[in-house]
Amino acid sequence: MKQNVKKIIAMVLVVGIIGGVVGTVYTKTNTKDDKQVVTHYKQKEVKDEKTDGSAVYVFANEDGSINKMIATDDLLDDMKMKKTDTAKLEKDLPIKVKPKYILDGKEVQPKDLVGKSGKLIIRYDFENVQSSMMNIDGKQEKVYVPYIMVTGCILDHEIFDHVEVSNGKMMDDGSHVVVAGLALPGLQENLNVDKGKLEIPEYFEIKADVKNYEPVETLMMATNEVFHDIDTSKLNSIDDLNKAVHKLSSAMDALMNGSAKLYDGLKVLDAKSGELVNGVDQLANGANALTQGTSQVNEGASKLLDGANQLTDGLKALYSNNDQLQGGALEIFETLLKTANDQLAVANVNVPTLTVKNYDEVLGKVIASLDKDAVYQKALAEVTKGVEAKRPMIQQAVTGVVKDQVKAKVEAQVKVEVTKKVEQQVRLEVEKQVIQVATKMTKDQYDAAVKQGLVSKEVQEKINATINEKMSSEAIVNKINATVEQTMQQESIKNKVVSILNNQMETAQVKALITQNTDLQVQNKINEIMASDEIKAKFETASQGLQSIVQLKTSLNRYETFYKGLMMYTNGVESAMNGSLQLKGGLETLNKGTKKLDAGANQLQEGLMTMQKNTPALINGIQQLTNGASQLSNGLIQFNEEGISKLVKAVDGDVKGLLNHLKASVDVSKNHPTFGNVSPSKEKQIKYIYRF
């Protein structure tokens, strides 16, 4: 069973790295932002691949605290250590993992989750703590060692349902959900990319409905190996960046297995090649109609140019009022903020001076501090601290009460034993008396006679009845009770009670009872204080202040919305005016170009005729491409189109700045001591394996 689990986790980690391109066909997928919900899948074969290098194994608890760490022997040799010392190893971990568990909207500790049900969020935040200062474009900047963080776990459907993941993928076989996440902590800062334009994941999150929650074993791997094959000396342009991506892709072999979708698409293209031939014929026919419409395009271009001249004149008039509108709106905003500052000062609310940039954040913090739950939690913490200071006194009183209860039970048990012995002694005396009167024999003689069969059954029954009758008499009962009370006052019996009592007080059961009752008394005292009029008054004062601040913030937010809208309008007028000037120039060029359109249409017609003749050769090429497509990876293409293009847009075209930051990231990855001051090398990379 464990071996099968390991294979499944290995498979899902590969799927997570290659973005779901290979190995998984989803039959039902709902995507929203970076979240994915999957209910079933069909799995293709994924081959395991081994890599060389040292490893550090981190065994962590669910709350993120580290239990123990193990380094491989070759790594310990490099560190000149004979055995693993967790305290020494922990300080060199490059990535800190911070788990968080939120059940029904409230953060809870993992130990308190067991057996619970509800809507659960498990989030792993990754903090990169390995960095170096690098000179980038003449400035010293902190650059983090780039690590890829891969996370995987298996969720049982009997416990987890309606699973969603952020920054990851998942597969569902009907009874289990296998999830995998991918994060690159620190790379956002390294590349100096605005999160509003492109966000590089630094966390992995799972959302699910849980029933009778049980802890989930989670495996993670951190590695910077993929950055080591990039030659930064040749990284000077976007083309070089693309080449570097190819080397990065080679290090992540899983990306190169993504040809399945391309192969299927080419098979469809091959099947549709007949339609392509028909389409080329239709294009050729359309070229004839195109040549007939060029004169109409010429006439329309002239009219467009006249309209563009009128549009430009109107936008210039609007643009001339921009400065006056912007200045007036800002002056009103600053007046509102001054009034708000004065009101806060009168109310003795000590906060930084409100500005256009900070008012929303400052007032938001004030509102959070006055929230009913926040005030309650603060008061609860203060009351709890005061009561806990008195815990020793409370425990002492509880111990006394418990000791009296235990003593009463011990005395009752000892009294039962004493009573039993006294009853035996008294009965022996009664037996001797009754036998003497009834048979004129001693008890020993009587017992011997009974054994020899010399006493009839009737006589024996009569004697036994007489003995029982006397034992039940008031005189005998009083004698037994008096003897028991006298015996209980003996010093030996009292010492026995004390000895048993002391032993009972040291048992785990009694100690647990004392602790339980102490906790109960402490909690009762906390509840009593929290229900007092003093605490209620604090809540009422906070509630009144909260309403006032909320109203103030709402008013400022409304004006800010108007202010931003005005800024967008004036900026739009400027952009529209500049665009109209460009449009005017373009239409002038268009007007000239339409005259050449007719000649070009004729050339197009001739070219399409040639294309018709060469279509069989094109079809043959498609078939050859289809046969070879199963060996081509589209993982790199996807990375280039969705990764490099987004990066270039995110830095507003500052490709040089992006390349310089990427160079610095690669150089830090190659040269920064990775663990225990062990320098990295191409031959020996260190991987970090975390288990939660």
C-alpha positions in Angstrom: 0.0 0.0 0.0 2.8 2.5 1.0 4.6 1.7 -2.3 1.5 2.6 -4.3 1.1 5.8 -2.4 4.7 6.8 -3.2 4.2 6.1 -6.9 1.0 8.2 -7.0 2.8 11.1 -5.2 5.7 10.9 -7.7 3.3 11.0 -10.6 1.4 14.0 -9.3 4.6 16.0 -8.7 5.5 15.5 -12.4 2.0 16.5 -13.5 2.3 19.6 -11.3 5.6 20.7 -12.9 4.5 20.3 -16.5 1.2 22.2 -15.8 -1.1 19.3 -16.7 0.1 19.0 -20.3 1.0 15.3 -20.1 -0.4 12.3 -18.3 -3.9 13.6 -17.4 -7.1 13.9 -19.4 -9.8 15.7 -17.4 -13.5 14.8 -18.0 -14.8 17.7 -15.9 -12.9 20.9 -15.2 -14.1 24.3 -13.9 -11.4 27.0 -13.8 -11.7 30.4 -12.0 -8.6 32.6 -11.9 -5.8 30.2 -10.8 -8.1 27.7 -9.1 -9.1 24.4 -10.6 -11.8 21.9 -9.6 -11.6 18.3 -11.0 -13.9 15.4 -10.4 -12.5 12.5 -12.5 -9.5 11.7 -14.7 -7.9 9.2 -17.0 -4.2 8.6 -16.4 -1.5 8.1 -19.1 1.8 6.5 -18.3 4.5 8.7 -16.7 8.0 7.3 -16.4 10.0 8.0 -13.2 13.4 9.6 -13.7 16.3 9.7 -11.2 18.6 12.6 -10.5 22.0 12.6 -8.7 22.9 14.9 -5.8 22.7 15.4 -2.1 19.5 15.7 -0.1 18.3 17.2 3.2 15.1 15.5 4.6 13.0 17.7 6.9 10.4 16.0 9.1 8.0 18.7 10.2 4.8 18.9 12.4 1.5 20.1 11.0 2.0 23.5 12.6 5.3 24.0 10.7 7.7 23.3 13.6 10.6 21.0 12.7 10.7 17.7 14.5 14.0 16.4 13.0 16.3 16.7 10.0 18.5 14.2 8.1 21.2 14.9 5.6 22.7 12.4 3.3 26.2 11.0 4.0 27.9 12.7 1.2 26.5 16.1 2.2 27.6 15.5 5.8 31.1 14.8 4.5 31.1 18.1 2.6 30.0 19.8 5.8 32.6 18.0 7.8 29.9 16.6 10.1 29.9 13.0 11.4 26.2 13.0 12.4 23.1 15.0 11.9 22.4 17.9 14.3 19.0 19.3 13.7 19.8 22.6 15.4 22.8 23.1 13.1 20.9 22.0 10.0 17.7 24.0 10.5 19.4 27.4 10.4 20.6 26.7 6.8 17.2 25.7 5.4 16.6 28.0 2.3 12.8 27.9 2.5 10.6 28.4 5.5 7.2 26.7 5.2 4.3 28.4 7.1 1.2 26.2 7.2 -2.2 27.8 8.1 -5.5 26.1 8.7 -8.8 28.0 8.4 -12.1 26.1 9.3 -15.4 27.9 8.5 -13.6 31.3 8.3 -11.6 31.0 11.5 -7.9 30.1 11.9 -7.4 27.0 14.0 -4.5 24.9 15.3 -4.0 21.5 13.5 -4.3 19.6 16.8 -7.8 21.1 17.2 -8.9 20.0 13.7 -9.0 16.2 14.2 -12.6 15.0 14.0 -14.0 18.3 12.9 -16.2 19.0 9.8 -16.8 22.1 7.7 -15.2 24.3 5.0 -11.5 23.9 5.4 -8.6 25.9 3.8 -5.0 24.5 4.1 -2.5 27.1 2.9 1.3 26.7 2.7 3.2 30.0 2.5 6.8 29.7 1.4 9.4 32.3 2.6 12.8 32.4 0.9 15.5 33.2 3.5 18.6 32.7 1.3 19.9 35.8 -0.5 22.9 37.9 -1.4 23.4 41.6 -2.3 24.0 42.0 -6.0 25.0 45.0 -8.1 22.2 45.5 -10.7 22.3 48.5 -13.0 24.6 50.3 -10.5 22.5 49.7 -7.4 22.9 47.2 -4.6 19.8 45.0 -4.4 18.9 41.9 -2.4 18.5 38.9 -4.6 17.0 35.6 -3.3 18.4 32.2 -4.3 15.7 31.0 -6.8 14.1 27.8 -5.7 11.2 25.8 -7.2 8.9 24.5 -4.5 6.9 21.5 -5.5 4.1 20.2 -3.1 2.0 17.0 -3.2 -0.5 15.1 -1.1 -3.4 12.7 -1.4 -6.9 13.5 0.0 -9.4 10.7 0.8 -12.9 11.4 -0.5 -14.4 10.0 2.7 -12.9 13.0 4.4 -12.4 15.7 1.6 -15.0 16.7 -1.0 -15.4 19.6 -3.5 -11.6 20.1 -3.5 -10.1 23.3 -5.1 -6.4 24.2 -5.4 -4.7 27.5 -5.9 -1.3 27.5 -7.8 -1.5 23.8 -8.6 -3.2 20.9 -10.2 -5.1 17.9 -9.1 -6.5 14.5 -10.2 -9.5 12.6 -8.9 -9.9 8.8 -9.3 -13.3 8.7 -7.6 -12.0 7.7 -4.1 -8.9 10.0 -3.8 -7.8 13.4 -5.0 -4.1 13.8 -5.7 -3.1 17.5 -5.6 0.2 19.1 -6.5 1.4 22.7 -6.2 4.2 24.8 -7.7 5.7 28.0 -6.2 8.8 30.1 -6.7 9.3 32.1 -3.5 11.5 35.2 -3.9 11.4 35.3 -7.7 8.8 38.0 -7.8 11.2 40.4 -5.9 14.2 39.1 -7.9 12.6 40.0 -11.3 11.2 43.3 -9.9 7.8 42.6 -11.5 4.6 44.3 -10.3 2.2 41.8 -8.8 -0.7 43.7 -10.3 0.6 42.8 -13.8 2.1 39.4 -13.2 2.0 37.4 -10.0 4.5 34.6 -9.5 3.1 32.1 -7.0 4.7 32.0 -3.5 2.1 29.8 -1.8 0.0 26.7 -2.4 -3.6 26.5 -1.1 -6.2 23.7 -0.8 -9.9 24.4 -0.2 -12.4 21.5 0.5 -15.4 20.4 2.5 -14.1 18.1 5.2 -15.9 15.5 7.3 -14.3 14.1 10.5 -10.9 15.6 9.5 -7.8 13.4 9.9 -4.2 14.7 9.4 -2.9 14.6 5.8 0.7 13.7 5.0 2.2 16.3 2.6 5.5 16.1 0.7 7.5 19.0 -0.7 10.7 19.4 -2.6 12.8 22.6 -2.9 15.5 22.8 -5.6 17.4 25.4 -7.5 19.0 22.9 -9.9 17.0 24.2 -13.0 18.8 27.5 -12.9 22.3 26.1 -13.1 22.6 25.3 -16.8 21.9 29.0 -17.8 25.0 30.8 -19.2 24.3 34.4 -18.0 27.3 35.8 -20.1 25.1 35.1 -23.3 21.9 36.5 -21.8 21.7 40.0 -23.4 18.4 40.1 -25.3 14.9 38.6 -25.4 16.2 36.0 -27.9 18.9 35.0 -25.5 16.3 34.7 -22.8 14.3 32.4 -25.0 17.5 30.3 -25.5 18.0 30.3 -21.7 14.5 29.0 -21.3 15.4 26.1 -23.6 18.2 25.1 -21.2 15.8 25.6 -18.2 13.4 23.4 -20.0 16.1 20.7 -20.5 16.7 20.7 -16.7 13.0 20.2 -16.1 12.6 17.1 -18.3 8.9 16.8 -17.6 8.2 19.9 -19.7 9.6 18.2 -22.8 7.0 15.4 -22.5 4.1 17.8 -23.3 3.6 16.8 -26.9 0.4 14.8 -26.4 -2.0 17.8 -27.1 0.0 18.9 -30.1 0.0 15.4 -31.6 -3.8 15.1 -31.2 -4.2 18.5 -32.8 -2.1 17.6 -35.8 -4.1 14.4 -36.3 -7.2 16.6 -36.5 -5.4 18.9 -38.9 -4.4 16.0 -41.1 -8.0 14.7 -41.1 -9.2 18.2 -42.1 -6.7 18.7 -44.9 -9.4 18.1 -47.4 -11.3 21.1 -46.1 -8.0 23.1 -46.4 -7.9 22.4 -50.1 -11.5 23.6 -50.5 -10.6 26.7 -48.4 -7.7 27.6 -50.7 -10.1 27.4 -53.7 -12.5 29.7 -52.0 -9.7 32.1 -51.2 -8.8 32.2 -54.9 -12.4 33.0 -55.8 -12.6 35.7 -53.2 -9.4 37.4 -54.6 -11.4 38.1 -57.7 -14.1 39.9 -55.7 -11.4 41.8 -53.7 -10.0 43.4 -56.9 -13.5 44.8 -57.6 -13.8 46.5 -54.2 -10.6 48.5 -54.1 -12.1 51.6 -55.7 -14.7 51.7 -53.0 -12.0 51.5 -50.3 -10.2 54.5 -51.9 -13.3 56.6 -51.6 -14.0 55.5 -48.0 -10.4 56.3 -47.0 -10.8 59.9 -48.1 -14.0 60.4 -46.0 -12.2 58.8 -42.9 -9.4 61.3 -43.2 -11.9 64.3 -43.2 -13.6 62.8 -40.0 -10.2 62.4 -38.3 -9.4 66.1 -38.8 -12.7 67.1 -37.1 -12.1 64.6 -34.2 -8.6 65.9 -33.5 -9.8 69.5 -33.3 -12.6 68.6 -30.8 -10.2 66.6 -28.5 -7.7 69.4 -28.4 -10.4 71.7 -27.0 -11.3 69.1 -24.3 -7.6 68.6 -23.4 -7.1 72.3 -22.7 -9.3 72.0 -19.6 -7.5 68.9 -18.0 -5.2 70.8 -15.6 -8.0 72.9 -14.2 -10.3 69.8 -13.5 -7.5 67.8 -11.9 -6.3 70.6 -9.7 -9.8 71.4 -8.4 -10.6 67.8 -7.7 -7.4 67.3 -5.7 -8.0 70.5 -3.7 -11.5 69.2 -2.6 -10.0 65.8 -1.7 -7.3 67.5 0.5 -10.0 69.7 2.2 -12.1 66.6 3.1 -9.0 64.9 4.6 -8.1 67.9 6.7 -11.7 67.9 8.1 -11.3 64.2 8.9 -8.0 64.8 10.7 -9.6 67.5 12.8 -12.5 65.2 13.7 -10.2 62.4 14.7 -8.1 64.7 16.9 -11.2 65.9 18.7 -12.2 62.3 19.4 -8.7 61.6 20.8 -8.1 58.9 18.1 -4.3 58.8 17.7 -3.4 57.9 14.1 -1.0 59.2 11.4 -2.1 62.2 9.5 -4.5 61.1 6.7 -3.4 61.7 3.1 -4.8 60.7 -0.3 -2.4 57.7 -0.4 -2.7 56.4 3.2 -6.2 57.2 4.5 -7.8 54.0 3.4 -5.1 51.8 5.1 -5.0 53.9 8.3 -8.8 54.0 8.8 -9.0 50.3 7.9 -6.6 49.5 10.8 -8.7 51.6 13.2 -11.9 49.8 12.1 -10.2 46.4 12.6 -9.0 47.4 16.1 -12.6 48.5 17.0 -14.3 45.4 15.6 -16.4 43.6 18.1 -14.5 40.4 17.8 -11.1 42.2 18.1 -12.3 44.1 21.2 -13.7 40.8 22.7 -10.4 38.9 22.0 -8.3 41.7 23.5 -10.5 41.8 26.7 -10.5 38.0 26.9 -6.7 37.9 26.6 -6.3 40.4 29.5 -8.9 38.7 31.7 -7.3 35.3 31.0 -3.9 36.5 31.9 -5.1 37.9 35.2 -7.0 34.7 36.1 -4.1 32.4 35.0 -1.8 34.3 37.4 -4.0 33.0 40.2 -4.0 29.4 38.9 -1.7 28.1 41.7 -4.1 29.3 44.4 -7.1 27.8 42.6 -5.3 24.5 42.1 -4.3 24.4 45.8 -8.0 24.8 46.8 -9.1 22.2 44.2 -6.5 19.7 45.5 -7.8 20.1 49.1 -11.4 19.3 48.0 -10.3 16.3 45.9 -8.1 15.0 48.7 -11.1 15.0 51.1 -13.2 13.1 48.5 -10.5 10.5 48.0 -10.0 10.1 51.8 -13.7 9.4 52.3 -13.5 6.7 49.6 -10.4 5.1 51.1 -11.9 5.1 54.7 -15.0 3.4 53.3 -12.9 0.7 51.6 -10.9 0.1 54.7 -14.0 0.0 56.8 -15.5 -2.7 54.5 -12.4 -4.9 55.1 -12.4 -4.3 58.9 -16.2 -5.1 59.0 -15.6 -8.4 57.2 -12.9 -9.5 59.6 -15.0 -8.5 62.7 -18.0 -10.4 61.3 -15.9 -13.5 60.8 -14.6 -13.4 64.5 -18.1 -12.8 66.0 -19.6 -15.6 63.9 -17.0 -18.0 65.1 -17.9 -17.2 68.7 -21.7 -17.6 68.0 -21.0 -20.9 66.3 -19.1 -22.2 69.3 -22.0 -21.2 71.7 -24.8 -22.7 69.6 -23.0 -26.0 69.0 -22.2 -26.3 72.7 -25.8 -25.8 73.7 -27.3 -28.0 71.0 -24.8 -31.0 71.0 -22.7 -30.5 74.2 -19.6 -30.7 71.9 -16.9 -28.3 71.1 -16.8 -26.8 67.5 -13.8 -29.0 66.6 -15.6 -32.1 67.9 -18.8 -31.1 66.0 -16.9 -30.5 62.7 -15.2 -33.9 63.1 -18.6 -35.6 63.7 -20.1 -33.9 60.7 -17.2 -35.1 58.6 -17.7 -38.7 59.8 -21.5 -38.5 59.1 -22.5 -38.8 62.8 -24.7 -35.7 62.7 -27.9 -35.8 60.8 -28.8 -33.3 58.1 -31.8 -32.1 60.1 -29.6 -31.2 63.1 -27.0 -29.4 60.9 -29.8 -27.3 59.3 -31.3 -26.5 62.7 -27.9 -25.4 64.1 -27.1 -23.3 61.0 -30.5 -21.6 61.2 -29.9 -20.8 64.9 -26.5 -19.3 64.0 -27.9 -17.1 61.3 -30.7 -16.0 63.5 -28.3 -14.9 66.3 -26.1 -13.1 63.7 -29.1 -11.0 62.6 -30.1 -10.1 66.1 -29.8 -6.5 67.3 -27.3 -7.4 70.0 -24.9 -9.1 67.6 -25.2 -6.3 65.0 -24.6 -3.6 67.6 -21.6 -5.6 68.9 -20.1 -5.9 65.3 -20.6 -2.1 64.7 -19.1 -1.1 68.0 -16.1 -3.4 67.4 -15.7 -1.9 63.8 -15.7 1.7 65.1 -13.1 0.8 67.8 -10.9 -0.9 65.3 -11.1 2.1 62.8 -9.7 4.4 65.6 -6.6 2.2 66.0 -3.3 3.9 65.0 -2.4 1.1 62.6 -5.7 1.5 60.7 -5.3 5.3 60.5 -1.8 4.9 59.2 -3.1 2.5 56.6 -5.7 5.0 55.5 -3.1 7.7 55.2 -0.7 5.5 53.2 -3.5 4.5 50.7 -4.6 8.1 50.5 -1.1 9.3 49.6 -0.7 6.6 46.9 -4.1 7.5 45.4 -3.2 11.2 45.3 -0.1 10.4 43.2 -2.1 8.4 40.6 -2.5 9.7 37.1 -6.3 9.5 37.4 -6.4 11.8 40.5 -3.9 14.2 39.1 -5.9 14.4 35.9 -9.1 15.1 38.0 -7.3 17.9 39.9 -6.1 19.4 36.6 -9.6 19.1 35.0 -11.3 20.7 38.0 -8.7 23.5 38.1 -9.2 24.2 34.4 -13.0 24.3 35.0 -12.6 26.7 38.0 -10.3 29.0 35.9 -12.7 29.0 33.0 -15.7 29.7 35.2 -13.8 32.7 36.7 -12.9 34.0 33.2 -16.6 33.7 32.1 -17.7 35.5 35.3 -15.4 38.4 34.6 -16.3 38.6 30.9 -20.0 38.8 31.8 -19.4 41.8 34.2 -20.7 45.3 33.6 -17.1 46.7 33.2 -16.4 44.5 30.1 -19.8 45.2 28.6 -19.1 48.9 28.9 -15.9 48.5 26.9 -17.8 46.7 24.1 -20.4 49.5 23.9 -17.8 52.2 23.7 -15.9 50.4 20.9 -19.1 49.8 19.0 -20.0 53.6 19.0 -16.5 54.5 17.8 -16.6 51.8 15.1 -19.8 53.3 13.6 -18.3 56.8 13.4 -15.0 55.6 11.7 -16.9 53.4 9.2 -19.1 56.4 8.2 -16.0 58.6 7.8 -14.2 56.0 5.7 -17.3 55.4 3.5 -17.6 59.1 2.7 -13.9 59.4 1.8 -14.1 56.2 -0.3 -17.0 57.7 -2.3 -15.1 60.8 -3.1 -12.0 58.8 -4.0 -14.1 56.9 -6.5 -15.2 60.2 -8.1 -11.6 61.5 -8.0 -10.1 58.5 -9.7 -12.8 58.5 -12.3 -12.0 62.1 -13.1 -8.3 61.3 -13.4 -9.2 58.4 -15.7 -11.4 60.8 -17.8 -8.7 63.5 -18.2 -6.0 60.9 -18.9 -8.4 59.4 -21.4 -8.9 62.7 -23.1 -5.1 63.2 -23.5 -4.7 59.6 -24.8 -7.6 60.1 -27.2 -6.1 63.3 -28.5 -2.7 61.7 -29.0 -4.4 58.7 -30.6 -6.4 61.0 -33.0 -3.2 62.6 -34.1 -1.7 59.1 -34.9 -5.0 58.1 -36.5 -4.9 61.2 -38.7 -1.3 60.4 -39.8 -2.3 56.7 -40.4 -5.3 57.6 -42.5 -3.1 59.9 -44.6 -0.9 56.9 -45.2 -3.9 54.7 -45.7 -5.3 57.1 -48.3 -2.1 56.8 -50.2 -1.9 53.0 -49.7 -5.4 52.3 -51.1 -4.2 53.4 -54.5 -1.7 50.6 -54.3 -4.3 48.1 -53.0 -5.7 47.3 -56.4 -2.3 46.3 -57.8 -1.7 44.3 -54.6 -5.0 42.5 -55.0 -4.0 41.4 -58.5 -0.7 40.1 -57.1 -2.7 38.3 -54.3 -4.9 36.6 -56.9 -1.8 35.4 -58.8 -0.3 34.1 -55.6 -3.4 32.2 -54.6 -3.4 30.5 -57.9 0.1 29.3 -57.3 -1.0 28.2 -53.8 -3.7 26.1 -55.4 -1.2 24.3 -57.5 1.1 23.6 -54.4 -1.6 22.4 -52.0 -0.8 18.7 -52.5 2.8 19.4 -51.3 1.4 21.2 -48.2 -0.9 18.3 -47.4 2.1 15.9 -47.6 4.1 18.2 -45.2 1.2 18.2 -42.7 1.3 14.4 -42.7 5.0 14.3 -42.0 4.6 16.8 -39.2 1.9 14.7 -37.7 4.1 11.6 -37.7 6.9 13.5 -35.8 4.7 15.5 -33.4 4.7 12.8 -30.7 8.3 13.6 -30.0 7.8 17.5 -29.8 7.3 19.3 -26.4 4.8 22.1 -26.3 5.6 22.7 -22.6 8.4 25.1 -23.7 6.2 26.9 -26.2 3.5 27.4 -23.5 6.2 28.7 -21.1 7.6 31.1 -23.7 4.1 32.4 -24.8 2.6 32.6 -21.3 5.8 33.2 -19.3 8.2 35.3 -21.3 5.5 37.4 -23.0 3.8 38.1 -19.7 7.2 39.0 -18.1 8.0 41.4 -20.9 4.5 43.1 -20.6 4.8 43.1 -16.8 8.0 45.2 -16.9 6.5 47.7 -19.4 8.9 46.7 -22.1 12.0 47.1 -19.9 13.5 43.8 -21.2 17.1 44.9 -20.3 16.1 45.4 -16.7 14.3 42.0 -16.7 17.4 40.3 -18.2 19.7 42.0 -15.6 17.5 40.8 -12.7 17.3 37.3 -14.2 21.1 37.2 -14.6 21.5 38.2 -11.0 19.1 35.4 -9.9 21.0 32.8 -11.9 24.4 34.0 -10.6 23.1 33.9 -7.0 21.8 30.4 -7.6 25.2 29.2 -8.8 27.4 30.9 -6.3 25.5 31.1 -3.0 26.4 28.5 -0.4 23.4 26.3 -0.3 23.7 24.4 3.0 26.2 24.3 5.8 28.5 26.7 3.8 28.7 24.0 1.1 29.2 25.7 -2.3 26.9 24.5 -5.1 28.3 22.7 -8.2 27.0 21.4 -11.4 27.8 17.8 -10.5 26.2 17.9 -7.0 23.0 19.8 -6.3 21.2 19.8 -3.0 17.5 19.0 -2.8 15.4 19.7 0.2 12.6 17.2 1.0 9.9 18.3 3.5 7.4 16.0 5.0 4.4 17.3 7.0 
